[in-house]
Amino acid sequence: MSGTPPELPIVVLDALMPKAQRLVANRRGSMVWEVDSHRGHYAVKVGYPIEATAGWPAQPWTALAPAREGAVLCRLGLDDCAYGEWDLGTWNFQPWHEGPDLYELWSPCRDADSRLEPHPSAALSCVEALAALHGRGWAHGDVQPAHFIIGPDRTHLIDLALARGGQVPEGYDFPFRGCLVHYEAPEIARSVLATGEAHPTQEADVYALGASLLISATGWRAVEYPDDAPRREQRRAVATGKRRPVKLHGELGELIDAMLSPVPEDRPTVYEVGKSLS
Protein backbone atom coordinates (compact mmCIF):
# COMPACT_ATOMS: atom_id res chain seq x y z
CA MET A 1 0.00 0.00 0.00
CA SER A 2 2.93 2.36 0.61
CA GLY A 3 3.71 4.86 -2.14
CA THR A 4 0.32 4.46 -3.82
CA PRO A 5 -2.44 7.02 -3.22
CA PRO A 6 -5.25 5.05 -1.56
CA GLU A 7 -8.51 4.64 -3.39
CA LEU A 8 -11.82 3.04 -2.52
CA PRO A 9 -12.23 -0.46 -3.95
CA ILE A 10 -14.26 -0.62 -7.15
CA VAL A 11 -16.88 -2.82 -5.48
CA VAL A 12 -17.54 -0.11 -2.87
CA LEU A 13 -17.65 2.64 -5.50
CA ASP A 14 -20.21 0.61 -7.44
CA ALA A 15 -22.33 0.03 -4.31
CA LEU A 16 -22.34 3.61 -3.02
CA MET A 17 -21.61 5.79 -6.08
CA PRO A 18 -20.14 8.55 -3.86
CA LYS A 19 -20.90 12.21 -4.41
CA ALA A 20 -17.99 13.07 -2.09
CA GLN A 21 -15.40 11.03 -0.23
CA ARG A 22 -12.67 11.82 2.32
CA LEU A 23 -9.91 9.59 3.62
CA VAL A 24 -10.11 9.85 7.42
CA ALA A 25 -7.40 7.35 8.43
CA ASN A 26 -4.88 5.03 6.80
CA ARG A 27 -2.76 3.13 9.28
CA ARG A 28 -1.47 -0.40 9.76
CA GLY A 29 -3.86 -2.42 7.70
CA SER A 30 -6.94 -0.24 7.87
CA MET A 31 -8.35 2.65 5.86
CA VAL A 32 -11.42 4.59 6.95
CA TRP A 33 -13.33 6.86 4.58
CA GLU A 34 -16.19 9.28 5.05
CA VAL A 35 -18.49 8.93 2.07
CA ASP A 36 -21.49 11.03 1.04
CA SER A 37 -23.69 9.04 -1.30
CA HIS A 38 -27.12 9.19 -2.84
CA ARG A 39 -27.88 6.37 -0.37
CA GLY A 40 -26.76 8.34 2.69
CA HIS A 41 -23.74 9.28 4.79
CA TYR A 42 -21.36 6.38 5.50
CA ALA A 43 -18.16 5.29 7.14
CA VAL A 44 -16.32 2.89 4.84
CA LYS A 45 -13.64 0.61 6.28
CA VAL A 46 -11.14 -1.16 4.06
CA GLY A 47 -8.66 -3.75 5.38
CA TYR A 48 -5.43 -5.14 3.99
CA PRO A 49 -2.74 -7.42 5.48
CA ILE A 50 0.24 -5.96 7.31
CA GLU A 51 3.66 -7.33 6.47
CA ALA A 52 6.25 -7.88 9.21
CA THR A 53 8.45 -4.86 9.87
CA ALA A 54 11.12 -3.99 12.43
CA GLY A 55 9.46 -4.24 15.83
CA TRP A 56 6.09 -5.31 14.39
CA PRO A 57 5.01 -8.86 13.53
CA ALA A 58 2.96 -9.61 10.44
CA GLN A 59 -0.78 -9.03 10.96
CA PRO A 60 -2.75 -10.80 8.25
CA TRP A 61 -5.95 -10.54 10.30
CA THR A 62 -6.21 -6.81 9.54
CA ALA A 63 -7.40 -7.76 6.07
CA LEU A 64 -10.37 -9.62 7.58
CA ALA A 65 -11.39 -7.11 10.26
CA PRO A 66 -13.80 -4.97 8.16
CA ALA A 67 -15.80 -7.98 6.99
CA ARG A 68 -15.85 -9.43 10.49
CA GLU A 69 -17.20 -6.14 11.84
CA GLY A 70 -19.77 -6.01 9.05
CA ALA A 71 -20.93 -9.51 9.98
CA VAL A 72 -21.23 -8.50 13.64
CA LEU A 73 -23.26 -5.40 12.72
CA CYS A 74 -25.60 -7.53 10.62
CA ARG A 75 -25.99 -10.02 13.48
CA LEU A 76 -26.94 -7.10 15.71
CA GLY A 77 -29.66 -6.08 13.29
CA LEU A 78 -28.14 -2.99 11.63
CA ASP A 79 -29.90 -2.72 8.27
CA ASP A 80 -27.94 0.02 6.53
CA CYS A 81 -24.61 -1.76 6.23
CA ALA A 82 -22.82 -4.20 3.96
CA TYR A 83 -19.53 -6.02 3.76
CA GLY A 84 -17.48 -8.03 1.30
CA GLU A 85 -14.10 -8.64 -0.26
CA TRP A 86 -11.70 -6.72 -2.51
CA ASP A 87 -8.34 -7.56 -4.08
CA LEU A 88 -6.27 -7.19 -0.88
CA GLY A 89 -8.75 -7.92 1.88
CA THR A 90 -12.27 -7.00 3.00
CA TRP A 91 -14.47 -3.93 3.42
CA ASN A 92 -17.63 -2.75 5.09
CA PHE A 93 -19.80 0.34 5.06
CA GLN A 94 -22.03 1.53 7.88
CA PRO A 95 -23.76 4.78 8.90
CA TRP A 96 -21.47 7.71 9.65
CA HIS A 97 -21.90 9.19 13.14
CA GLU A 98 -21.25 12.88 13.74
CA GLY A 99 -19.81 14.14 17.01
CA PRO A 100 -16.64 14.20 19.12
CA ASP A 101 -15.29 11.10 20.75
CA LEU A 102 -15.11 10.90 24.54
CA TYR A 103 -11.46 11.94 24.79
CA GLU A 104 -12.07 14.97 22.58
CA LEU A 105 -15.25 15.94 24.41
CA TRP A 106 -13.52 16.02 27.79
CA SER A 107 -10.33 17.73 26.59
CA PRO A 108 -11.16 20.99 28.46
CA CYS A 109 -11.15 19.02 31.74
CA ARG A 110 -7.54 18.01 31.16
CA ASP A 111 -6.16 21.55 30.82
CA ALA A 112 -3.70 22.28 33.61
CA ASP A 113 -5.58 25.38 34.81
CA SER A 114 -9.07 24.07 34.19
CA ARG A 115 -11.65 23.80 36.95
CA LEU A 116 -14.09 21.97 34.71
CA GLU A 117 -15.29 18.57 35.90
CA PRO A 118 -16.24 15.80 33.48
CA HIS A 119 -20.00 15.85 33.06
CA PRO A 120 -21.70 12.69 34.34
CA SER A 121 -24.22 12.76 31.49
CA ALA A 122 -21.48 12.01 28.95
CA ALA A 123 -20.20 9.16 31.10
CA LEU A 124 -23.74 7.81 31.44
CA SER A 125 -24.29 7.95 27.68
CA CYS A 126 -21.15 5.84 27.14
CA VAL A 127 -22.29 3.37 29.78
CA GLU A 128 -25.69 3.10 28.11
CA ALA A 129 -24.10 2.44 24.72
CA LEU A 130 -21.99 -0.39 26.15
CA ALA A 131 -24.93 -1.73 28.17
CA ALA A 132 -26.99 -2.00 24.97
CA LEU A 133 -24.31 -4.27 23.48
CA HIS A 134 -23.93 -6.32 26.67
CA GLY A 135 -27.69 -6.72 26.81
CA ARG A 136 -27.53 -8.53 23.47
CA GLY A 137 -25.04 -11.00 24.94
CA TRP A 138 -21.94 -9.52 23.31
CA ALA A 139 -18.59 -8.25 24.59
CA HIS A 140 -16.95 -5.44 22.62
CA GLY A 141 -13.33 -6.43 23.18
CA ASP A 142 -11.86 -3.06 22.13
CA VAL A 143 -13.44 -0.42 24.37
CA GLN A 144 -11.48 2.85 24.25
CA PRO A 145 -12.35 6.58 24.26
CA ALA A 146 -12.13 6.93 20.47
CA HIS A 147 -14.86 4.33 20.06
CA PHE A 148 -17.54 6.37 21.85
CA ILE A 149 -18.94 8.99 19.47
CA ILE A 150 -21.01 11.51 21.42
CA GLY A 151 -23.76 12.44 18.96
CA PRO A 152 -26.47 15.08 19.31
CA ASP A 153 -29.11 12.48 20.17
CA ARG A 154 -27.16 9.59 21.70
CA THR A 155 -23.72 8.06 22.01
CA HIS A 156 -22.64 5.47 19.46
CA LEU A 157 -20.22 2.65 20.29
CA ILE A 158 -18.23 1.89 17.14
CA ASP A 159 -15.45 -0.46 15.93
CA LEU A 160 -16.94 -3.87 16.61
CA ALA A 161 -14.41 -5.93 14.65
CA LEU A 162 -13.17 -7.71 17.80
CA ALA A 163 -16.59 -8.25 19.41
CA ARG A 164 -17.59 -11.74 20.57
CA GLY A 165 -21.04 -13.06 21.34
CA GLY A 166 -22.43 -14.75 18.25
CA GLN A 167 -21.48 -16.61 15.12
CA VAL A 168 -19.62 -14.83 12.30
CA PRO A 169 -18.62 -16.37 8.97
CA GLU A 170 -15.69 -18.72 9.53
CA GLY A 171 -13.74 -17.26 6.62
CA TYR A 172 -13.72 -13.82 8.25
CA ASP A 173 -13.07 -14.89 11.83
CA PHE A 174 -9.74 -14.71 13.64
CA PRO A 175 -8.49 -15.14 17.24
CA PHE A 176 -8.62 -12.26 19.71
CA ARG A 177 -5.06 -11.22 20.50
CA GLY A 178 -5.76 -8.36 22.89
CA CYS A 179 -6.53 -4.72 22.26
CA LEU A 180 -4.92 -1.33 22.88
CA VAL A 181 -2.93 -2.07 26.04
CA HIS A 182 -3.90 1.18 27.82
CA TYR A 183 -7.41 -0.26 28.17
CA GLU A 184 -6.64 -3.95 28.52
CA ALA A 185 -7.82 -5.69 31.68
CA PRO A 186 -5.14 -7.56 33.68
CA GLU A 187 -6.67 -10.99 32.98
CA ILE A 188 -6.67 -10.28 29.24
CA ALA A 189 -3.04 -9.15 29.37
CA ARG A 190 -2.02 -12.27 31.28
CA SER A 191 -3.72 -14.55 28.78
CA VAL A 192 -2.15 -12.83 25.78
CA LEU A 193 1.29 -13.01 27.39
CA ALA A 194 0.85 -16.70 28.20
CA THR A 195 -0.85 -17.98 25.03
CA GLY A 196 -0.92 -15.17 22.48
CA GLU A 197 -4.72 -15.08 22.64
CA ALA A 198 -7.55 -14.21 25.02
CA HIS A 199 -11.34 -14.24 25.21
CA PRO A 200 -13.14 -10.88 25.42
CA THR A 201 -15.56 -10.62 28.32
CA GLN A 202 -18.08 -8.11 29.56
CA GLU A 203 -16.04 -7.78 32.77
CA ALA A 204 -13.00 -6.79 30.72
CA ASP A 205 -15.17 -4.26 28.84
CA VAL A 206 -16.09 -2.66 32.18
CA TYR A 207 -12.39 -2.35 33.08
CA ALA A 208 -11.70 -0.80 29.68
CA LEU A 209 -14.57 1.66 30.11
CA GLY A 210 -13.18 2.68 33.50
CA ALA A 211 -9.74 3.21 31.98
CA SER A 212 -11.34 5.19 29.13
CA LEU A 213 -13.21 7.47 31.51
CA LEU A 214 -10.08 7.97 33.61
CA ILE A 215 -7.74 8.94 30.78
CA SER A 216 -10.37 11.15 29.14
CA ALA A 217 -11.03 13.04 32.37
CA THR A 218 -7.46 13.30 33.70
CA GLY A 219 -5.03 12.43 30.91
CA TRP A 220 -3.57 9.61 33.03
CA ARG A 221 -3.45 5.96 32.02
CA ALA A 222 -4.72 3.48 34.57
CA VAL A 223 -1.35 1.69 34.64
CA GLU A 224 2.03 3.38 34.71
CA TYR A 225 4.73 2.39 32.18
CA PRO A 226 7.08 4.36 29.90
CA ASP A 227 5.43 5.87 26.84
CA ASP A 228 7.96 4.22 24.55
CA ALA A 229 7.96 0.82 26.27
CA PRO A 230 7.62 -2.21 23.96
CA ARG A 231 4.13 -3.67 23.77
CA ARG A 232 5.13 -6.78 25.74
CA GLU A 233 6.56 -4.67 28.55
CA GLN A 234 3.37 -2.63 28.68
CA ARG A 235 1.35 -5.84 28.94
CA ARG A 236 3.52 -7.12 31.76
CA ALA A 237 2.81 -3.93 33.72
CA VAL A 238 -0.94 -4.31 33.14
CA ALA A 239 -0.88 -8.02 33.98
CA THR A 240 0.35 -7.38 37.52
CA GLY A 241 -2.94 -5.69 38.37
CA LYS A 242 -1.08 -2.77 39.96
CA ARG A 243 -2.31 0.64 38.86
CA ARG A 244 -2.27 4.31 39.63
CA PRO A 245 -4.68 5.61 42.28
CA VAL A 246 -7.76 7.24 40.78
CA LYS A 247 -7.36 10.95 41.48
CA LEU A 248 -10.82 12.03 40.46
CA HIS A 249 -13.19 13.36 43.09
CA GLY A 250 -16.79 12.44 43.67
CA GLU A 251 -18.96 9.51 42.68
CA LEU A 252 -17.43 9.20 39.21
CA GLY A 253 -13.99 8.70 40.73
CA GLU A 254 -15.33 6.03 43.10
CA LEU A 255 -17.05 4.23 40.24
CA ILE A 256 -13.93 4.27 38.08
CA ASP A 257 -11.91 2.90 40.99
CA ALA A 258 -14.34 -0.01 41.30
CA MET A 259 -14.40 -0.61 37.53
CA LEU A 260 -10.59 -0.90 37.54
CA SER A 261 -10.51 -3.67 40.12
CA PRO A 262 -7.88 -6.28 39.17
CA VAL A 263 -10.41 -9.00 40.06
CA PRO A 264 -13.08 -9.32 37.33
CA GLU A 265 -15.76 -10.55 39.75
CA ASP A 266 -15.27 -7.48 41.94
CA ARG A 267 -16.06 -5.02 39.15
CA PRO A 268 -19.60 -3.66 38.90
CA THR A 269 -21.57 -4.65 35.83
CA VAL A 270 -22.16 -1.95 33.26
CA TYR A 271 -25.81 -1.88 34.41
CA GLU A 272 -24.74 -1.21 38.01
CA VAL A 273 -22.48 1.59 36.80
CA GLY A 274 -25.37 3.09 34.88
CA LYS A 275 -27.68 2.89 37.87
CA SER A 276 -25.14 4.73 40.03
CA LEU A 277 -24.63 7.48 37.45
CA SER A 278 -28.34 7.98 36.81
N, C-alpha and C positions, 0 to 999 in steps of 0.2 A: 504493500500500500504506500510505502514511503516514496516521495518524489512524484507521485501522480495526484493531480487535483481530484479529490473525492467527488463522486457523483452518485446519485440515487440509482439503484438497480433498475433496469428496464421494466421488470415485472411490477415494481412499485409505481413507476411513472405511468404505466398503462392502467393500473388500478385506480390511481388518484387523479391523474391528469392535473398536476399542480398549476395554480395561477401564480403562486410565489413560494419560494423555498429558501430556507436559511440553515446552514450547518451550525448547530449549537455546540457540538462536542465531537472530537475525533481522538480517542486515546485508547491504546492498548486493547485492540480487538473490538472496539465498539464505536460506531458513529451514531449520533442522534441529530435528527433534522426536525425543524419546525416547518410544517407544510400547510399552506392555505389552498384548499381545493374546492371545486364545485360541490363536493360531498360534505365539506366541513373543515374544521381546523384540527390538525393531527400532529402527534409526535410520531416520528418514524425512526425505528431503531434497526441498525444494520450491523451484523456481526461478522467477523472474519478471524481466522486462527492467528495466534501470536507465536512467532518463532522464538526459540531460546536466544537470549542475549546475555551479556555480562551481568551477573547478579539477578537475572530473571529466568526462571525455567520456561519451557514451552507451555502454552496454554491453549490447546486445541478446542477446549470447551467454549471459549468465547465466541466461536462461530455458531454454536448451537443456542446460546443464551436468548437471542430475540425470539426464536420460534418457541422455546420452552416457556418464556413469559407469555407469548401469545396464547399458547395452549392453556396456561393457568388462567388467564383472563377470560377465555371462553368457558372454562370449567366453572368460573365464578359468575357466569351469566352476563358478561359485558357483550352487548350486541354489536356495537360500532367498532369492531376491531377485526384484524385478519393477520395471518402469518404464513410464511412459506420459505422457499429456498431461492438463493441466487448462486452465481458462479463460485463464490468464495465462502459461502456460509448460509445464514438464514436472516430473516427480517420479520418485523411486525409493524403494524401501525395501530394507533389507539388515540382516543381523544386527547387533545392538548389541554393542559390545565394552566390557567393564568394565576399568578400570585408569587410572592416571595416564599422561599423555603424557611424552615424554622430558624436556622442559623442566621440568615439574612434579616428576618423579622426582628430578632432580638439583638441585633448588632448594637443599637444604642445603649443597651444595658451593660455592654462590655467595655464601654469607654471608661478610661481611668477616672475621669472626674464626674461621671454620670451618677445621678441619684435615682435613676429609673429602675424599677423592679420589673422582672418578667411578669407579664400579665397572665393570670391563671386561666383565662378563657382560651388563650392560644394553646397552653398545655393540655387543657381539657379536650380541645378539638383534635389534637394529635392522638390522645388516648382513645377517643371515640373512633377515630379512623382505624387504629390498630384493633380495637375491640370488635369492630365490624368484621374484620378478617378472622380473628380468633373465633368469633361466634359461628363462622362457617366451618370450623374445624381445621383451619390452616395455621401454620407458622410462617412468618415472613422470611426470616433467615438473614436479612440484610438491612435491619432497621438502623437508620442514621439520619441526622438532621436534614440532609439534602433530599431525602425521600418523603418528607412531609411538605406538601405544597399548600400554603394557607390561602385558599381562594376566597372570593367575596361572600360565598354562600356556605361553604364547608371546606374542611381540610381533606386533601386527597393523599393517600398513601400509594406511592408509585414504586417502580422497579421491583417487580415480583418474579424475576427470573430464577431466584434461588428458593422460592417458597415451596413448602412441602405440606401435603394434606390430602392429595387426591392423585389419581392416575394422570400421567401425561404420556404422549406418544413415546415409545421406547427409543426410537431413533433420535429424539431430541433431548433425552434425559442424560444427566451426568451426575456424578457424586458431588456432595456438598463438601467443600474443602475450606470452610471458614469464610469470614467476611472481613470487612475493614477492621483491623485489630483494635482500634480505639473503642469500638462498640461491641467487642466480642466478649461474651460471658466466660468466666474462668473454666467452666466445664467444657465449653466448646474448644477453647484454646488447648486444654489438656488433651482432648481427643485428637485434635489435628496434629499436635506434636507427637503423640504416640502412634497414630495410625495413618496420618495424612488425610483423614476424613472425619466428619462428625455428622450428627443428626440435628437439624434445627428443631427447636422446641418453643412453645409459647413462653416458658419461663425465661429462656435466653432472650426472647424478644423483649420481655419486660426489663431485663438488665440493660439491653441496648437502648431502650427508650429512656431509661434513667440516665445513662451516659450521654444520650443525645440532648436531653433537657439540661444536664449539668454543663456541658461544653458550650451550648448555645447561650446559656444565661451568664456564665462566668468566664468562658474562654479556656477553662482548665479541663484536661482529660481526666477521666476517672482514675487511671493508673499512670504512675510516673515512670517514664523511660526517656532516653535521649531522642530528640527529634529525628536524628539521622541513624538511629539504631537499625540493624538488619531486622527484617520481618520476624525471623525466628527468635531473636532476642526480645523483641516486643511481646511476642506470644508467651515467652517464658515469664516475663514480668506479670502479664495478665493471669497466667495459669496459677500463680501463687495465691491469688485471691486477695492480696494486699493492695490497698488503694489509698488515694488521698482522702482526707476528711472532707465532707461536703460542707463548704463554707457558703451556705445560702440560707438566709434566715426564713423563718416562718414555716407554714405547713408544707409548702412546696419542697423546701430543703429536707424536711423530715421524710416526705414521701420518696424523694430521690435516694436518700440514704437507705431506706428499706428496699427499694427496687434494685440497689447495687449490692445486696447481700451476696456473699460468695456461695451461699447455700441455696440452690434453686428453690427448695421447698419452703424457705423462709421468706421468699419474695412475695409481695401481694400479687394477686392476679390483676390483669389490666382492668377488669370490672371493678375491683376493690379500689384501685387507684382512681378510676373515674368517679366512683361514689364519694371518695374523700374530697376530690376537687370540686364536685358539684354541690 
